[in-house]
Amino acid sequence: MTLQSEPVRPASRYYFPVLKLYQRAFPKEEKVPLVWLLANSRRAGIDFLGWHDGARFVGLTFTVTTKALTYLIFLATAETVRGQGVGSAILDRLAARFDGRLLVLALEPQDDAASNVRQRRSRLAFYQRNGFVLQPYQVVDLGVAYDTMARNGRFAPAQFDALMRGYTGWFYPWYGSKILRK
């Protein structure tokens, strides 16, 4: 696999595949406007990447990085490559790219009453196979509560709060992001 990434920009060759995957892969309540992702990805420490294997588009990631940690806000792989190790390879490339920093993500809580319970269990197992460990915190983002996981150690709520304040800027008080002990 010759997995590579490039920044997502309206003129990039993978812009439309990224757009389509982003629209399909995430529920409405979890998405932010694409223009927000594109605008913020021009700032230092924020990466919106399209991933490809040769000429074949395989996925997308959106990350925010500080000195202490990297928050993986979005990861999605193209339907045509799921189950082929591409998601794991992307996670390994991100870990290498961010040089051993704590890699943090949020995922839907395990809820047996959820309509997508199998999908939630599958995501949890995928991240656990890739070295992520559930953390004792939940993040509430835009009014939706998520469990948190980390790879390469544990994070402190103050680290996450500082990252979110830097990412959302003046919008932070209205963004509604907070971290809570479970």
C-alpha positions in Angstrom: 0.0 0.0 0.0 1.4 3.4 -1.0 -0.8 5.4 1.3 -0.3 9.2 1.0 -2.2 12.3 2.0 -2.7 15.8 0.7 -4.6 18.8 2.1 -8.2 19.1 1.0 -8.8 22.3 -0.9 -11.6 23.1 -3.4 -9.1 22.8 -6.3 -7.5 19.5 -5.1 -8.1 16.3 -7.1 -9.8 14.6 -4.2 -12.1 17.5 -3.2 -15.3 15.9 -4.5 -14.6 12.4 -3.3 -13.9 13.9 0.2 -17.1 15.9 0.0 -19.2 12.9 -0.9 -17.6 10.7 1.8 -18.0 13.3 4.4 -21.7 13.7 3.6 -22.3 9.9 3.7 -20.1 8.9 6.6 -21.3 11.1 9.4 -24.8 11.8 10.8 -26.1 15.3 10.4 -25.8 16.1 14.1 -22.1 15.3 14.1 -21.1 17.3 11.0 -19.9 20.9 10.9 -20.2 22.9 7.6 -17.5 21.9 5.1 -16.6 25.6 4.7 -15.7 25.6 8.5 -13.4 22.6 8.0 -11.8 24.1 4.9 -11.3 27.5 6.4 -9.8 26.2 9.7 -7.5 23.7 7.9 -5.5 26.7 6.7 -4.5 27.4 10.3 -1.4 26.0 11.9 -2.0 22.7 13.8 -5.2 21.9 11.9 -5.2 19.3 9.0 -8.0 18.3 6.7 -6.5 15.5 4.6 -7.6 13.4 1.7 -5.9 10.0 1.7 -5.1 8.0 -1.4 -3.3 4.8 -2.4 -1.7 5.7 -5.8 -4.5 7.4 -7.7 -7.3 5.7 -5.7 -9.1 7.9 -3.1 -9.4 5.9 0.2 -10.3 8.3 3.0 -10.3 11.5 4.9 -9.2 12.8 8.3 -9.6 16.1 10.1 -7.2 16.7 13.1 -6.4 19.5 15.5 -3.0 19.4 17.2 -1.4 21.1 20.1 2.0 20.4 21.8 0.4 17.8 24.0 -2.1 16.0 21.9 -3.8 15.5 18.5 -7.6 15.3 18.4 -8.9 13.1 15.5 -12.2 14.7 14.9 -13.1 12.9 11.7 -11.8 9.7 10.1 -13.7 7.9 7.3 -12.6 5.4 4.7 -14.2 4.9 1.3 -16.7 2.1 1.2 -14.7 0.3 -1.4 -11.7 -0.2 0.9 -13.3 -0.9 4.2 -12.1 -4.1 5.9 -8.8 -4.0 4.0 -6.6 -2.4 6.6 -6.8 1.2 5.2 -8.2 2.7 8.4 -5.5 1.1 10.5 -2.9 2.3 8.1 -4.2 5.8 8.3 -4.1 5.7 12.1 -0.5 4.5 12.0 0.5 7.3 9.6 -1.2 9.8 11.8 0.6 8.5 14.9 3.9 8.8 13.0 3.1 12.2 11.6 2.3 13.5 15.1 5.5 12.0 16.5 4.2 10.0 19.5 1.8 12.7 20.7 -1.3 11.5 22.4 -3.9 10.8 19.8 -7.4 11.4 21.1 -10.8 10.7 19.5 -14.5 10.8 20.5 -16.9 8.1 19.5 -20.6 7.2 20.1 -21.1 5.7 23.5 -21.9 2.0 23.7 -25.6 1.9 24.1 -27.5 -1.3 23.7 -30.7 0.6 22.9 -29.1 2.6 20.0 -30.4 1.8 16.5 -26.8 1.4 15.3 -25.5 -0.7 18.3 -23.6 -3.1 16.0 -21.9 -0.3 14.2 -20.9 1.3 17.6 -19.5 -2.0 18.8 -17.6 -2.5 15.6 -16.0 1.0 15.8 -15.0 0.5 19.4 -13.4 -2.8 18.5 -11.6 -1.2 15.5 -10.1 1.5 17.6 -9.1 -0.9 20.4 -7.3 -3.1 17.9 -5.4 0.0 16.8 -4.1 0.8 20.3 -6.8 3.1 21.6 -8.0 2.8 25.2 -11.3 4.2 26.6 -10.7 7.2 28.8 -12.8 8.1 31.9 -14.2 11.2 30.2 -17.0 12.1 27.9 -16.9 15.0 25.6 -20.1 16.9 24.8 -19.7 18.5 21.4 -22.5 20.6 19.9 -24.9 19.0 22.4 -24.0 15.4 21.6 -22.2 13.3 24.2 -19.3 11.0 23.1 -17.0 8.6 24.9 -13.3 9.4 24.5 -10.4 7.1 23.6 -6.6 7.8 23.5 -3.6 6.1 21.9 -0.1 6.6 23.5 -1.3 7.4 27.0 -4.0 9.3 28.9 -5.0 12.9 28.5 -6.1 15.5 31.1 -9.4 17.4 30.7 -7.4 20.7 30.8 -5.4 19.6 27.8 -8.5 18.8 25.8 -10.2 22.1 26.9 -7.1 24.1 25.8 -7.2 22.4 22.4 -10.9 23.1 21.9 -10.5 26.7 22.9 -7.6 27.1 20.4 -9.6 25.4 17.7 -12.9 27.2 18.1 -11.4 30.6 19.1 -13.9 33.3 20.0 -16.8 30.9 19.1 -15.8 28.6 22.1 -18.4 29.9 24.6 -21.2 29.2 22.1 -19.7 26.0 20.6 -20.9 24.0 23.5 -17.9 21.7 23.8 -17.1 20.5 27.3 -15.5 17.4 28.9 -17.0 15.5 31.8 -15.8 12.7 34.0 -17.9 9.5 33.3 
